[in-house]
Every structure is written in structure tokens, then in C-alpha cells.
Amino acid sequence: MSHDFFAEKAASYEQNPQRVDNVVAIGNAIKATIPLQSGMQLLDFGAGTGLLLQQIAPWVAKITALDVSPSMNAQLRAKAADIGCELEVLELDLTQTPFQRQFDGIISSMTLHHIADIPALLLQFHQLLRPGAFIALADLDTEDGSFHTEDTGVFHCGFDRAEIATQARAAGFVEVQVHAASVVQKPHGQYPVFLLTGRRSTAVPG
Ligand SMILES: C[S@@+](CC[C@H](N)C(=O)[O-])C[C@H]1O[C@@H](n2cnc3c(N)ncnc32)[C@H](O)[C@@H]1O
């Protein structure tokens, strides 16, 4: 099994008010931007303890929570009864394990910076979506490396909004937009967070 970078953090993960506030703001940005529907089946990529999906759950039918960390998944499973839709928890590394399913949307909060190859991930997301389905992916704007004070497997010091939007279009997404979602407040600085949205085209290829 790969190293669980969140083993030491999982139990106290939700005790950080700035972290919770950030994900609440991301959830609000998703609800303001994406027309969620009661029949939808969504994937939460890097769901962690479920801070994001628990806000989205009352508006959809089912959420598949995918995370590589056993300790984060254990925290989510412990509160599964309080999640307002059907919940499936999958423990796998999406970058290493074949995963072939079809979803109506993919949501994600603060996980992209843990993934080395973002263009490959966006292509994978595109294949996991039905025609017309959406992505709503939140992460840090480019930062100076001071956001993380511990090693949790970080590959990117945030992202340039224009660059990640271009990568999403190159993966096949249409109606790509980048919204301001949140600002994480830390004692040593403020870190803006964006929400990247887009759709898999409904056009039939070729
Ligand atoms: C910073 S946490 C964010 C958790 C949650 N989305 C939130 O906003 O509170 C990043 C999560 O991504 C997960 N993760 C990192 N790389 C992953 C991968 N390759 N496949 C699946 N999950 C991954 C980590 O285990 C961790 O739970």
C-alpha cells in the first residue's frame, strides 16, 4: 500500500476552523454555479473526511467518495449515517488504479495539488463523465510554497488559473470557467482558492 500522508492528521482534520470555512465556501460556490439535480450520481475525488460532499449530498442521489487514504476514509465512514444521500466510499489511488465508471459530475476540494500530472487527471475525469456532465474542482491559486507546513505529498504550489483552464479545454471540456471560491486565512498569509468548472460536451464525436 502507498504511504498514507494523512495518517497523523485525519482524526483532527475537521478541528481546524479555517479549513472547514474554506470547504464550506467551496461548497457554496459549487451550489451557486452548478445546477445540481436530485437524480445525480457524483464522484468526489480526494473526498477526505467528507467536508465537501456532506454539503452537496442533500441535493443529489448518490456520491462516490474516492480517496487513497485509509485514515481519511475511516473518518468519513464514521459519519456516513449523517450524509444526506447514498454514499459509496472507495479506497484507491486514481492515478495508479484503473477505474471505469460514469458519473453526472465530479467535485473535488484541495486535492489537485496532490496529483503530479494534471493534464492526465483531467483526461481521466473526462472519460468518467457522461455527455453533458460537469467538473467542479477547487484548489489553491499559485502560492509561494508557504501554504503547507507538513509533507502531505504536495506536487504543486497552487495553480495558475489560465493555465489550468487551458488544460481542461485540452482534455475536451467545454464551457470552462474559473471562479473565485474562497480565501484560506492562515496566521502567515492569505491563500485564494479557485473553482474550475466545465462540462463534457454533449456532441457525439466524429
Ligand atoms: C487536502 S485533502 C482534501 C480533503 C477534502 N477534499 C477536503 O477538502 O477537506 C486531500 C485528499 O486527497 C487525497 N488524495 C491525494 N492523492 C490522491 C490520489 N492519487 N487518489 C485519491 N485520493 C488522493 C488525500 O488522501 C486526501 O484525503
The ligand as an SDF file (V2000), in Angstrom:
LIG
                    3D

 27 29  0  0  0  0  0  0  0  0999 V2000
   -6.1030   18.1820    1.4450 C   0  0  0  0  0  0  0  0  0  0  0  0
   -7.0590   16.7090    1.4630 S   0  0  0  0  0  0  0  0  0  0  0  0
   -8.6630   17.3360    0.9710 C   0  0  0  0  0  0  0  0  0  0  0  0
   -9.8030   16.5100    1.5220 C   0  0  0  0  0  0  0  0  0  0  0  0
  -11.1970   17.0830    1.2500 C   0  0  0  0  0  0  0  0  0  0  0  0
  -11.4740   17.1080   -0.1710 N   0  0  0  0  0  0  0  0  0  0  0  0
  -11.3320   18.4620    1.8640 C   0  0  0  0  0  0  0  0  0  0  0  0
  -11.3440   19.4560    1.1290 O   0  0  0  0  0  0  0  0  0  0  0  0
  -11.3850   18.5430    3.0920 O   0  0  0  0  0  0  0  0  0  0  0  0
   -6.5270   15.8510    0.0020 C   0  0  0  0  0  0  0  0  0  0  0  0
   -7.0840   14.4470   -0.0910 C   0  0  0  0  0  0  0  0  0  0  0  0
   -6.7400   13.8830   -1.3510 O   0  0  0  0  0  0  0  0  0  0  0  0
   -6.4060   12.5240   -1.1660 C   0  0  0  0  0  0  0  0  0  0  0  0
   -5.5780   12.0950   -2.2970 N   0  0  0  0  0  0  0  0  0  0  0  0
   -4.3270   12.5280   -2.6110 C   0  0  0  0  0  0  0  0  0  0  0  0
   -3.8820   11.9120   -3.7170 N   0  0  0  0  0  0  0  0  0  0  0  0
   -4.8540   11.0550   -4.1190 C   0  0  0  0  0  0  0  0  0  0  0  0
   -4.9830   10.1250   -5.1950 C   0  0  0  0  0  0  0  0  0  0  0  0
   -3.9860    9.9440   -6.0710 N   0  0  0  0  0  0  0  0  0  0  0  0
   -6.1300    9.3900   -5.3160 N   0  0  0  0  0  0  0  0  0  0  0  0
   -7.1210    9.5720   -4.4110 C   0  0  0  0  0  0  0  0  0  0  0  0
   -7.0630   10.4390   -3.3600 N   0  0  0  0  0  0  0  0  0  0  0  0
   -5.9390   11.1660   -3.2130 C   0  0  0  0  0  0  0  0  0  0  0  0
   -5.6850   12.5070    0.1750 C   0  0  0  0  0  0  0  0  0  0  0  0
   -5.6390   11.2250    0.7440 O   0  0  0  0  0  0  0  0  0  0  0  0
   -6.5390   13.4940    0.9700 C   0  0  0  0  0  0  0  0  0  0  0  0
   -7.5850   12.8620    1.6700 O   0  0  0  0  0  0  0  0  0  0  0  0
  1  2  1  0
  2  3  1  0
  2 10  1  0
  3  4  1  0
  4  5  1  0
  5  6  1  0
  5  7  1  0
  7  8  2  0
  7  9  1  0
 10 11  1  0
 11 12  1  0
 11 26  1  0
 12 13  1  0
 13 14  1  0
 13 24  1  0
 14 15  1  0
 14 23  1  0
 15 16  2  0
 16 17  1  0
 17 18  1  0
 17 23  2  0
 18 19  1  0
 18 20  2  0
 20 21  1  0
 21 22  2  0
 22 23  1  0
 24 25  1  0
 24 26  1  0
 26 27  1  0
M  CHG  2   2   1   9  -1
M  END
$$$$
